[in-house]
Amino acid sequence: MSSCPQPAVSLNPCQRATGTNPSGEHTSAELAELFGVARSTVYRAIKRAAAALGPV
């Protein structure tokens, strides 16, 4: 058994959530409901995606 905590959700739904809303059509709450995750998970996924893109 690994000592590292496992993510509650695979990255695939998080990646889809961040790619689903480029125009801001959906709220974070709507995305969370759509993908079956908590709003905080959506916020973290967006933050990770923004960090991966680098400064604009």
C-alpha atoms as a printed R data frame, in Angstrom:
   type eleno elety resid chain resno       x      y       z
1  ATOM     1    CA   MET     A     1   0.000  0.000   0.000
2  ATOM     2    CA   SER     A     2   1.314  3.416  -0.946
3  ATOM     3    CA   SER     A     3   1.798  6.103   1.677
4  ATOM     4    CA   CYS     A     4   0.798  8.795  -0.825
5  ATOM     5    CA   PRO     A     5  -2.874  9.774  -0.804
6  ATOM     6    CA   GLN     A     6  -4.738  8.761  -3.916
7  ATOM     7    CA   PRO     A     7  -6.846 11.358  -5.709
8  ATOM     8    CA   ALA     A     8 -10.557 10.977  -5.094
9  ATOM     9    CA   VAL     A     9 -11.180 11.550  -8.794
10 ATOM    10    CA   SER     A    10  -9.061 10.581 -11.746
11 ATOM    11    CA   LEU     A    11  -7.568 13.432 -13.717
12 ATOM    12    CA   ASN     A    12  -9.674 12.571 -16.742
13 ATOM    13    CA   PRO     A    13 -12.909 14.152 -15.382
14 ATOM    14    CA   CYS     A    14 -10.903 17.130 -14.133
15 ATOM    15    CA   GLN     A    15  -9.229 17.560 -17.494
16 ATOM    16    CA   ARG     A    16 -12.595 17.313 -19.215
17 ATOM    17    CA   ALA     A    17 -14.102 19.838 -16.793
18 ATOM    18    CA   THR     A    18 -11.413 22.422 -17.516
19 ATOM    19    CA   GLY     A    19 -11.656 21.843 -21.267
20 ATOM    20    CA   THR     A    20 -15.453 21.920 -21.289
21 ATOM    21    CA   ASN     A    21 -15.818 25.524 -20.224
22 ATOM    22    CA   PRO     A    22 -13.373 27.735 -22.138
23 ATOM    23    CA   SER     A    23 -16.022 30.372 -22.847
24 ATOM    24    CA   GLY     A    24 -17.339 30.458 -19.268
25 ATOM    25    CA   GLU     A    25 -20.784 29.116 -20.188
26 ATOM    26    CA   HIS     A    26 -21.028 27.004 -17.027
27 ATOM    27    CA   THR     A    27 -20.500 27.870 -13.389
28 ATOM    28    CA   SER     A    28 -18.113 25.839 -11.272
29 ATOM    29    CA   ALA     A    29 -21.132 24.391  -9.474
30 ATOM    30    CA   GLU     A    30 -22.639 23.253 -12.778
31 ATOM    31    CA   LEU     A    31 -19.354 21.642 -13.838
32 ATOM    32    CA   ALA     A    32 -19.059 19.913 -10.464
33 ATOM    33    CA   GLU     A    33 -22.546 18.479 -10.806
34 ATOM    34    CA   LEU     A    34 -21.950 17.484 -14.417
35 ATOM    35    CA   PHE     A    35 -18.781 15.536 -13.555
36 ATOM    36    CA   GLY     A    36 -19.891 14.289 -10.139
37 ATOM    37    CA   VAL     A    37 -17.191 16.060  -8.134
38 ATOM    38    CA   ALA     A    38 -17.087 18.787  -5.494
39 ATOM    39    CA   ARG     A    39 -16.765 22.444  -6.488
40 ATOM    40    CA   SER     A    40 -13.409 22.569  -4.732
41 ATOM    41    CA   THR     A    41 -12.201 19.811  -7.068
42 ATOM    42    CA   VAL     A    42 -13.223 21.910 -10.069
43 ATOM    43    CA   TYR     A    43 -11.406 24.952  -8.631
44 ATOM    44    CA   ARG     A    44  -8.238 22.900  -8.047
45 ATOM    45    CA   ALA     A    45  -8.400 21.455 -11.576
46 ATOM    46    CA   ILE     A    46  -8.749 24.952 -13.046
47 ATOM    47    CA   LYS     A    47  -5.836 26.184 -10.928
48 ATOM    48    CA   ARG     A    48  -3.641 23.251 -12.073
49 ATOM    49    CA   ALA     A    49  -4.595 23.830 -15.713
50 ATOM    50    CA   ALA     A    50  -3.764 27.542 -15.449
51 ATOM    51    CA   ALA     A    51  -0.399 26.764 -13.829
52 ATOM    52    CA   ALA     A    52   0.404 24.273 -16.594
53 ATOM    53    CA   LEU     A    53  -0.269 26.924 -19.236
54 ATOM    54    CA   GLY     A    54   2.110 29.371 -17.597
55 ATOM    55    CA   PRO     A    55   1.864 33.156 -17.465
56 ATOM    56    CA   VAL     A    56  -0.298 34.839 -20.039
